[in-house]
Amino acid sequence: MSKFFITGCFENGDEIKLDGPNSHHVRHVLRMKTGQELTVCDGRGFDYLCSLSRFDDDSVFVSVNSKLKTPAEPTVLVSLFVAMPKSDKLETVIQKAVELGVYEITPFFSSRCVSRPDDRAQARKTERFRKISEEAAKQSGRGIIPNIHEPVGFDDMLKKATEHDLSLMAYEGERNVSLLNALQNKGNFLRVSAVIGSEGGFTSGEAEAANASGLITVSLGPRIMRCETAPIAMLSAIMFFTGNF
Amino acid sequence: MSKFFITGCFENGDEIKLDGPNSHHVRHVLRMKTGQELTVCDGRGFDYLCSLSRFDDDSVFVSVNSKLKTPAEPTVLVSLFVAMPKSDKLETVIQKAVELGVYEITPFFSSRCVSRPDDRAQARKTERFRKISEEAAKQSGRGIIPNIHEPVGFDDMLKKATEHDLSLMAYEGERNVSLLNALQNKGNFLRVSAVIGSEGGFTSGEAEAANASGLITVSLGPRIMRCETAPIAMLSAIMFFTGNF
């Protein structure tokens, strides 16, 4: 069933107005008729099963038949921090991470990042990233649209990433601690940070700074993954480990 | 260090001849000189650390300094069966799956596959798939080049997929058995089949036929993954569960 994200909080019997691109999609893409059903999601974890009640010149009105907690939201909130990769790789990561249940994504710059867009190019990129997140959230049945933050510097990333119950950084140079070790050692957690490098990964200095800030560096095994594969693999493993899969 | 796959079995002190594209790569891409080091892999799990000994008109000769078991090979052999998706999605799946440690990949046709290339187009595709597997194997440091088989029909897939210790099919309609349940129930296994659908997944009839053949249908959770995300997520989880990550 088609899903539309709008802001608000509703109850059974309420009428919800869909306008702008949502209205366009209902009218001209799906060509829906009154009485047909669709799902509205408030982006904060609730789904509303609705039926189309009426049209006016610009908008579409639907009535709420039932309200339920979105079943697709994971029980663990994963904040992904991804060092800005080259070309459109981050777009792939965002799309897949949203499908896999990520909570939010913060791009950041590390010393091996080649991509350094200027402010205008970055604003365009961020807008595009948010669109991809919204599309993937709709497609995969998410209850929220994962927020794609503005990129931050390495030190700001360290501050944000260490605010959570468990803060992990994938580091090729880590020989002793696997992702499984780190997850098992922690036991229960609700919020996890997962920090991943760009092409070439992190320098040993960055890994030391991360450890000093409280991040646990973990190995993702002996194979060298591309920078767009590593976050997908790490997120899959965290979702699998926490029973969200 | 650069890695080259060749056929053969060697011991310390042996001289190995690299010709064709390997020789071209050493001479004209890497512009290596005698004395420099490179890794040769026999594609059957052994790496040979070599140094460049001499050139002739077409070939490059290297001597084996040491032979070791390729450290990057996983302890579990995962055979991935992927229903042929649209456009170039299977290329993405092959690249990522090889990085993640897949053993072999067999494309197959199910009733919801839209892509039905004719024999000539299929032969070109298979050749391209094998090239992608080889590139990804080199890049990620694998000890084998995972074989990409010719596509098979649904019934042949069922026969091949049920030859292994544990045979799993990701099925959206499965409500009771998670991937974790299926892996935990089995305990020890060396060879696993993982069967994944194309756009739209499998019909209930196909899932029943799979169950009747001995495949265990498993859920990958409440979010709807794209057909190119599901095999990457499933393979990541299997590698993570078996400590190969």
HADDOCK unambig.tbl for C-alpha pairs under 7 A between the chains (distance, minus, plus):
assign (segid A and resid 71 and name CA) (segid B and resid 222 and name CA) 6.81 0.50 0.50
assign (segid A and resid 72 and name CA) (segid B and resid 222 and name CA) 4.94 0.50 0.50
assign (segid A and resid 72 and name CA) (segid B and resid 223 and name CA) 5.28 0.50 0.50
assign (segid A and resid 96 and name CA) (segid B and resid 229 and name CA) 6.45 0.50 0.50
assign (segid A and resid 99 and name CA) (segid B and resid 223 and name CA) 6.62 0.50 0.50
assign (segid A and resid 99 and name CA) (segid B and resid 224 and name CA) 6.93 0.50 0.50
assign (segid A and resid 99 and name CA) (segid B and resid 225 and name CA) 5.66 0.50 0.50
assign (segid A and resid 140 and name CA) (segid B and resid 223 and name CA) 5.35 0.50 0.50
assign (segid A and resid 140 and name CA) (segid B and resid 224 and name CA) 4.34 0.50 0.50
assign (segid A and resid 140 and name CA) (segid B and resid 225 and name CA) 6.01 0.50 0.50
assign (segid A and resid 141 and name CA) (segid B and resid 223 and name CA) 5.97 0.50 0.50
assign (segid A and resid 141 and name CA) (segid B and resid 224 and name CA) 6.46 0.50 0.50
assign (segid A and resid 142 and name CA) (segid B and resid 223 and name CA) 6.84 0.50 0.50
assign (segid A and resid 220 and name CA) (segid B and resid 245 and name CA) 4.82 0.50 0.50
assign (segid A and resid 221 and name CA) (segid B and resid 244 and name CA) 6.23 0.50 0.50
assign (segid A and resid 221 and name CA) (segid B and resid 245 and name CA) 4.02 0.50 0.50
assign (segid A and resid 222 and name CA) (segid B and resid 71 and name CA) 6.84 0.50 0.50
assign (segid A and resid 222 and name CA) (segid B and resid 72 and name CA) 4.95 0.50 0.50
assign (segid A and resid 223 and name CA) (segid B and resid 72 and name CA) 5.30 0.50 0.50
assign (segid A and resid 223 and name CA) (segid B and resid 99 and name CA) 6.59 0.50 0.50
assign (segid A and resid 223 and name CA) (segid B and resid 140 and name CA) 5.36 0.50 0.50
assign (segid A and resid 223 and name CA) (segid B and resid 141 and name CA) 5.99 0.50 0.50
assign (segid A and resid 223 and name CA) (segid B and resid 142 and name CA) 6.85 0.50 0.50
assign (segid A and resid 224 and name CA) (segid B and resid 99 and name CA) 6.90 0.50 0.50
assign (segid A and resid 224 and name CA) (segid B and resid 140 and name CA) 4.34 0.50 0.50
assign (segid A and resid 224 and name CA) (segid B and resid 141 and name CA) 6.47 0.50 0.50
assign (segid A and resid 225 and name CA) (segid B and resid 99 and name CA) 5.65 0.50 0.50
assign (segid A and resid 225 and name CA) (segid B and resid 140 and name CA) 6.01 0.50 0.50
assign (segid A and resid 229 and name CA) (segid B and resid 96 and name CA) 6.44 0.50 0.50
assign (segid A and resid 233 and name CA) (segid B and resid 233 and name CA) 6.61 0.50 0.50
assign (segid A and resid 233 and name CA) (segid B and resid 236 and name CA) 5.29 0.50 0.50
assign (segid A and resid 236 and name CA) (segid B and resid 233 and name CA) 5.29 0.50 0.50
assign (segid A and resid 236 and name CA) (segid B and resid 236 and name CA) 6.27 0.50 0.50
assign (segid A and resid 236 and name CA) (segid B and resid 237 and name CA) 6.29 0.50 0.50
assign (segid A and resid 237 and name CA) (segid B and resid 236 and name CA) 6.30 0.50 0.50
assign (segid A and resid 237 and name CA) (segid B and resid 237 and name CA) 5.31 0.50 0.50
assign (segid A and resid 237 and name CA) (segid B and resid 240 and name CA) 6.18 0.50 0.50
assign (segid A and resid 240 and name CA) (segid B and resid 237 and name CA) 6.17 0.50 0.50
assign (segid A and resid 244 and name CA) (segid B and resid 221 and name CA) 6.22 0.50 0.50
assign (segid A and resid 245 and name CA) (segid B and resid 220 and name CA) 4.82 0.50 0.50
assign (segid A and resid 245 and name CA) (segid B and resid 221 and name CA) 3.98 0.50 0.50
